[in-house]
């Protein structure tokens, strides 16, 4: 007997979809801005010292110092401004089924990664991050480089709690029957 399957392909009302834009995002810890400034000061301090040495010892560079120094100052000031604006736009949210990470000022980027796509989680602490008791979480996904998320500036205790929560959720996704057995 032949049964006829009816194929349907209904239009989805986009107004009924949940809006990720309405999610309240957690911001990086305020001390993370201090770490960003320290890193920028180190980079531009080294560049300034190199430029100073070149100006002192090379006559061709010394002749161009009247425009090089203002360009250096403007360039470094622009970097501080851009990083400050970028810091204020960053945010993340951990939800039941996914993680949202937002960043960027000129080109704003929002990445939403379903938990079942996460393959590996790293908790990192740099030298200055340890001084301020901050860390960063890096989530590696099955989607390749474009799906990876690197969330910096999280208080280390919170980062560890998030990591442990995500590992527990990933284990539940991988072994759903194990979750049922633990409730007995």
C-alpha positions in Angstrom: 0.0 0.0 0.0 1.4 3.4 -1.0 1.0 6.2 1.5 1.4 9.8 0.3 3.7 12.0 2.4 2.8 15.6 2.2 5.8 17.9 2.1 5.4 21.2 3.7 7.7 24.1 3.8 6.1 26.9 5.8 7.4 30.4 6.1 8.7 31.2 9.6 7.4 34.4 11.1 10.7 36.2 12.0 8.9 38.4 14.5 8.2 35.4 16.7 11.8 34.3 16.9 13.6 35.2 20.2 15.8 38.3 20.0 19.3 37.8 21.2 19.8 41.6 21.2 17.5 41.8 24.2 19.7 39.5 26.3 21.5 41.4 29.2 25.2 40.7 28.6 27.8 40.4 31.4 30.7 42.9 30.9 34.4 42.3 31.5 35.7 43.2 34.9 36.6 46.8 35.3 40.2 45.9 36.1 40.6 44.4 32.7 40.7 47.9 31.3 43.8 48.4 33.4 45.4 45.3 31.8 44.6 46.6 28.4 46.2 50.0 29.2 49.3 48.3 30.7 49.7 46.3 27.5 49.3 49.4 25.3 51.8 51.3 27.4 54.3 48.6 27.0 53.9 48.4 23.2 53.9 52.1 22.6 56.7 52.6 25.2 58.9 50.2 23.3 57.9 51.8 20.0 58.7 55.2 21.4 62.1 54.1 22.7 63.0 52.6 19.3 61.8 55.8 17.6 63.9 57.9 20.1 67.0 55.8 19.4 66.5 56.1 15.7 66.0 59.9 15.9 69.2 60.3 18.1 71.5 58.2 15.9 70.2 58.4 12.3 70.3 61.8 10.7 67.7 60.9 8.0 65.2 60.0 10.7 66.1 63.1 12.8 65.2 65.3 9.8 61.8 63.7 9.7 61.2 63.8 13.5 59.0 67.0 13.2 56.2 65.0 11.6 57.1 61.5 13.1 56.6 62.5 16.7 53.1 64.0 16.2 52.0 61.0 14.1 53.3 58.7 16.9 51.3 60.6 19.5 48.2 60.7 17.4 48.5 57.0 16.5 49.0 55.9 20.2 46.1 58.2 21.3 43.9 56.7 18.7 44.7 53.2 19.9 43.8 54.1 23.5 40.5 55.6 22.3 39.6 52.6 20.1 40.5 50.0 22.8 38.5 52.0 25.4 35.4 52.1 23.1 35.9 48.4 22.3 36.1 47.5 26.0 32.7 49.2 26.7 31.0 47.2 23.9 32.2 43.7 24.9 29.8 41.4 26.6 28.9 37.7 27.1 26.0 35.6 28.3 25.8 31.9 29.2 22.3 30.5 28.4 20.8 27.0 28.7 21.7 26.0 25.1 24.3 28.5 23.9 26.8 31.2 24.6 26.7 34.7 23.2 29.7 36.9 22.8 29.6 40.5 21.5 32.5 42.7 20.6 33.6 45.4 18.1 33.0 49.1 17.6 33.4 49.8 13.9 32.3 46.3 12.9 30.2 44.9 15.7 30.3 41.1 15.9 28.0 38.8 17.9 28.8 35.2 18.0 26.3 32.6 19.3 27.7 29.2 19.8 25.4 26.2 20.7 26.8 24.2 23.6 26.8 21.0 21.5 29.4 22.6 19.2 31.9 23.2 21.9 34.8 20.7 21.8 37.3 22.1 24.2 37.5 24.8 26.9 40.6 26.6 28.1 41.1 28.8 31.1 44.0 31.2 30.7 45.7 33.6 33.1 48.4 36.0 31.9 51.0 37.7 34.0 49.0 40.9 34.5 45.7 39.0 34.7 47.0 37.0 37.7 47.9 40.3 39.4 44.3 41.4 39.1 42.8 37.9 39.7 41.3 37.8 36.2 41.3 35.2 33.5 40.0 34.4 30.1 37.9 31.6 28.7 38.6 30.2 25.3 35.9 28.0 23.7 36.9 25.9 20.8 34.1 24.7 18.5 33.5 22.1 15.9 32.9 25.0 13.4 36.6 25.9 13.0 38.3 29.2 13.7 35.2 31.4 13.0 33.2 29.8 15.8 35.8 30.0 18.5 35.1 32.4 21.4 37.7 34.1 23.5 36.2 35.9 26.5 38.8 38.0 28.4 38.5 40.0 31.6 36.5 37.6 33.8 37.1 37.4 37.5 39.1 34.1 37.9 36.6 32.6 40.4 33.7 33.3 38.0 35.7 32.0 35.0 36.3 28.7 36.9 32.6 28.5 37.7 31.6 29.1 34.1 34.2 26.5 32.9 32.9 23.9 35.4 29.3 24.7 34.5 30.0 24.3 30.7 32.0 21.1 31.3 29.1 19.7 33.3 26.6 20.7 30.5 28.9 19.2 27.8 29.1 16.0 29.8 25.3 15.9 30.1 25.0 16.4 26.3 27.5 13.6 25.7 26.1 11.2 28.2 22.4 11.9 28.7 21.7 8.6 30.4 24.4 9.3 33.0 22.4 12.3 34.1 19.3 10.1 34.6 21.3 7.6 36.7 22.6 10.3 39.1 19.0 11.2 40.1 18.3 7.7 41.4 
